[in-house]
Amino acid sequence: MSKHISFLQGNTFRELPVNTNYQLVERYLSQIHNVMSTAFTQHPRSIVFHTELRFPQTYQCSITENDCISRFIASFKAQVDTEIKARSKRGSRAHHTAVRYVWCREQSTSKNVHYHVFFFMNGDTFRSFGDLRHPLRGQLCYMLNIAWCRAICIESNSCSKYVHFPGPLMYVNINDPNPTKSYDEFMKIEATPLESVAHWISYLAKIDTKQYGQGGRSFGCSQK
């Protein structure tokens, strides 16, 4: 582990709550909040959601390579673009959306690494995951499943076993002057959607289960 890693001191970052159960890397938190700020500036009504990506037990995965996560994100973006164009051709309202993301790579006791990815998108383009049990073409869950299948070259009918959605799809409207608070089961307090998202995504900045000193990156995010 690098001696130059700086950990957050306190329970907030840029005046928003963070997960205090872990040591959090300040540089990662800064990058996370930069992505959030850019996403919410472009799409004031945004959706935020979390996917967990795992590999089949027999998959030979290098802990120093992240080509699969790059392929996953590229495939998902391409499918989103295709869906928006298809809606437009059908005469439906087709809201453009940027696809921004933050990811981290972890490995604990399992043979292979796994990935956590948070996405930020226009809340007027998609409003739900779709049918998680029986994903349909054009739904978010369908596109995410297909993207991971393509990224790791496995049959699409088995991919749903390796793409998980650990939490709800969250809506954030930064233009709402009085956002409704609801009980956040992780913070154990009433929180706005923005506060809940900030606390939830700060998990990606934790130092635990990341593979320092073995080459390759354990964290990445959108650059625009």
N, C-alpha and C positions, 0 to 999 in steps of 0.2 A: 504494500500500500504506500502511495506517495506521501512523503512528509509534508507536502504542500497543500493537502486537502484541508479545507476549512469547513467546520461543522457549524450549523446554526445553533445559536444560543437563544433560547426563549421559545415561546409557543405561537408566534406569528411571523409571517414574512410578508413584507409590503402591506402590512395591516390586515392580512387575511390569515385565518387559522391554518395550522399544519398538524400533521400526525406526530404527537410527542412520544409515541411508543418506540421510535427509532432515532438513531443518529442520522441527521439529514445533511447532505452535502450542499453547501450554499451555492456553488456554481450550478448544480443541477436545478435547484429551486429558481435561480435567476433565469435560466433558459426556459423552464416551464412557464414562468410568469410572463416572459416575453412572447411566447407562443399564445398564451391566453389573451394577452393584451391585443396582439395583432388580429387574432381570430374575432374577438368581440368588437373590435373597431370596424372590421369589414362587415361582420354579420351581428348586429346588436341582439337579434333574436337567434340564439345558437342552441344546438344540441351538443351534448358532451357524453361520450360513452366509452366504456372500457372493454377491451377484448383480451383474453388470455390465450396464447397460442402454444400448443404443445406438439411434440413429435411422437410418432409411433416408436415403440420400444426398440424395434429393429433398425431404426433410422440411424445412419452414421452421421452425427452432427459434430462439426468442429466448433469448439467454444471460442475460437478466435476469428471466425468468419461470420459476417452478418448479411451475406448475399440474399439469404432467404427472406429476411425482413424487408430488404429493398425490393425484392420481386413481389412480395405480398402487397406492399403499399402501392407500387406501380400498377399492379393488376386491379386493385380496388379502385384507384383513381380512374383508370381507363373504363371500368364498368360503370362507375358513377356518370362519367361523361356520356357514355353510350345510352344510359337510361334517360338522362335529361334530353338528349337529342330525340330519343324515341317518343317521349312525352310530347315534345314540340310537334313532331310529325303527326301524332294522333290528335292534335289540336288542344291538348291539355295545357294548363299553366305549368311552365317549366322554369322554376327558379334556379338560377345558377348557384353553385356552391363551390367555394374553395374547400380543399381537404387538408386540414392541418393535423399534426400528430405529435405525440411524445411517446417514446418507447424506452424500455429498459430490458436488459437480458439478465436472467438470474439462473442460478443452479444451487440447489440445496442438497437433498439426499438422492435425487433421481439421477439416472445414468446420463440423461441429456439435459441441456439447458432448456429454458422456456422463456417466452417473451410476454411482457405486459405492454399493451398499446392503448393509449387514450387518443380518441379522435375528436376534432372540433369541426362542426359543419353548420351550414345554414339551417336554422330551424323551420324555415318555410319550404325547404326542399324535401326533407324527410321528417316524419313525426313519430315514427315508431321503428322498432327492429323488424317488425313483420312477424310471421308465424315461426317461432323458434323450433317447434317440433316438426313442421313441414314447410320449410322455406320455399317461397315462390320467387320466380325470376323477377327482378326489379326491386325486391325488398333488400334492406340493408343486410340482414342476416344471411340471405342467399349469396349476395356479392362477397361478403367477408369469408364465407365458407369456401366459395369457389376460388377466391384469391389465395387462400392458404393452400388449397389443393394444388394450384398451379405453382406456387412458390416452392413446395417440397415434393412435387411430382408424384402425387398419390391419386387414387381414384376418387372422384367427387362424391360418390355415394358413401364413403367412409369418413369424410373429412369432418363432419359435424362432431365426431368424437374428440377432435383435437382443437376445436374452436369453442371457447366458452365465454359467456357474458356474466361476469361476477357481480354486476350491479345493474341498476335501472338506467334507462336513457334519461339524462337530465336536461332540463330546459333552463337557459339563462337569458334573461332580457335585461341588459345593462341600462336600458333607457327607462325602465320602470322605476319611478321615484320612491315607491313604497312596495318593494317586493315582499310577497307573502312568505312568512317564516313557517317552517314545519319541523317536526322533531327529527333530528339527525341521530340515528341509532349508534353511530360510531363516536360522535362527540358527546352524546347524551345531553344535548341542549337543543333549544329551538334555533334554527339557522336559516339564512336565506339560501336560495339555490347557488349563488356565487360562493358563499362561504362553504357550503357542502362540497362543491366541486374542488375548491382550492385545498380543502383538508384531504379529500379523497385522492387527488392526483399527487399530492406531496409524497405519497407512498413510494412513488417512482424514484425519489431522491434519496432513499435510504441506502446506507452503505452495506447493510447485511445482504448476503448471498450473491454479491457481485464478485467477478473474478479478476481482481487486480493483480498485475504482475505476470499475467499469462498471455498478453498480447490481445489485440482487438479491443473494440469499444463495448462498454456495458450500458451505454446510454446514448440516445440520439433524439433529434427532433427536427421539425420543419425549420427551414432557414429563411423563409419569406412569409 
